[in-house]
């Protein structure tokens, strides 16, 4: 049986084995300031839904360590990644109101 292809995963080089879905629409969503992200990946192991990953290496020629990004349709708005980034590293992840995020990036968060 073929798995369903999700539009927000087309940019991901290796699709995850299982695509997670949210139970409710979060009030806030994590957003990574890629210009401010060091690419340390300290946030990745703390994400309870495993929706943070490095940006594909072919997107940038510099820096040599790519920043991370959040698969927004999987983010549950728990704020753990933002707290980890602030405490352990560089404060590159911010929690943004979901309505404002949708308006700014012209997308719909389920």
C-alpha positions as CSV (number, residue, x, y, z in Angstrom):
1,X,0.0,0.0,0.0
2,X,1.5,3.3,-1.0
3,X,1.9,6.0,1.6
4,X,0.2,9.3,1.2
5,X,2.5,12.2,0.1
6,X,2.2,15.3,2.2
7,X,2.9,18.7,0.6
8,X,4.9,20.0,3.5
9,X,7.3,17.0,3.3
10,X,8.2,17.5,-0.4
11,X,11.3,19.6,0.6
12,X,12.5,16.9,3.0
13,X,15.2,14.8,1.4
14,X,14.4,11.7,3.4
15,X,10.8,11.2,4.3
16,X,10.1,10.0,7.9
17,X,8.8,6.5,8.3
18,X,5.7,7.7,10.1
19,X,4.1,11.1,9.5
20,X,2.7,12.5,12.7
21,X,-0.6,14.5,12.9
22,X,-1.7,17.0,15.5
23,X,-4.8,16.6,17.6
24,X,-5.5,20.3,17.8
25,X,-4.2,23.5,16.1
26,X,-1.6,25.2,18.3
27,X,-1.9,28.8,19.5
28,X,1.7,29.4,18.8
29,X,4.2,27.7,16.4
30,X,8.0,27.5,16.5
31,X,9.8,29.5,13.9
32,X,13.6,29.4,13.4
33,X,15.5,32.5,12.4
34,X,17.8,30.7,10.0
35,X,20.2,33.7,9.9
36,X,20.6,33.5,13.7
37,X,20.7,29.7,13.9
38,X,24.2,28.2,14.5
39,X,23.2,24.7,13.3
40,X,24.2,23.2,16.6
41,X,21.1,21.0,16.6
42,X,20.7,21.1,20.4
43,X,16.9,21.5,20.0
44,X,16.4,18.3,17.9
45,X,16.5,15.7,20.6
46,X,14.2,17.7,22.8
47,X,11.3,18.0,20.3
48,X,8.6,15.6,21.5
49,X,7.1,15.1,18.0
50,X,10.4,15.0,16.1
51,X,9.6,17.9,13.8
52,X,12.9,19.7,13.8
53,X,15.6,18.9,11.2
54,X,18.6,20.4,9.5
55,X,17.9,22.5,6.4
56,X,18.9,20.5,3.3
57,X,22.6,21.2,2.6
58,X,22.0,22.3,-0.9
59,X,19.9,25.3,0.2
60,X,23.0,27.2,1.3
61,X,26.6,27.5,0.2
62,X,27.4,29.2,3.5
63,X,27.5,28.4,6.5
64,X,29.1,24.9,6.3
65,X,26.8,23.8,9.1
66,X,23.2,24.3,7.9
67,X,20.7,25.8,10.3
68,X,17.6,23.8,11.4
69,X,14.0,24.3,10.5
70,X,10.6,23.2,11.9
71,X,8.1,21.2,9.9
72,X,5.3,23.6,10.9
73,X,2.4,21.2,10.1
74,X,3.8,18.8,12.7
75,X,4.7,21.4,15.4
76,X,2.4,21.2,18.5
77,X,3.5,24.5,20.0
78,X,5.0,23.1,23.1
79,X,7.8,25.7,23.3
80,X,10.4,23.2,24.4
81,X,12.7,23.9,21.5
82,X,12.6,27.7,22.0
83,X,13.4,27.3,25.7
84,X,16.3,24.9,24.9
85,X,17.7,27.2,22.2
86,X,17.5,30.2,24.6
87,X,19.1,28.4,27.6
88,X,21.7,26.3,25.8
89,X,22.7,28.1,22.6
90,X,21.7,31.2,20.7
91,X,18.0,32.1,20.9
92,X,17.3,31.4,17.2
93,X,13.9,29.8,17.8
94,X,10.9,31.9,18.5
95,X,7.3,31.1,19.3
96,X,5.0,33.0,16.9
97,X,1.2,33.3,17.0
98,X,-0.1,30.8,14.5
99,X,-2.5,33.3,12.9
100,X,0.4,35.7,12.3
101,X,2.6,32.9,11.0
102,X,-0.1,31.9,8.5
103,X,-0.6,35.4,7.3
104,X,3.2,36.2,7.0
105,X,4.1,33.0,5.2
106,X,0.9,32.6,3.3
107,X,0.2,29.1,4.5
108,X,-2.4,27.2,6.5
109,X,-1.4,25.3,9.7
110,X,-3.7,22.4,10.3
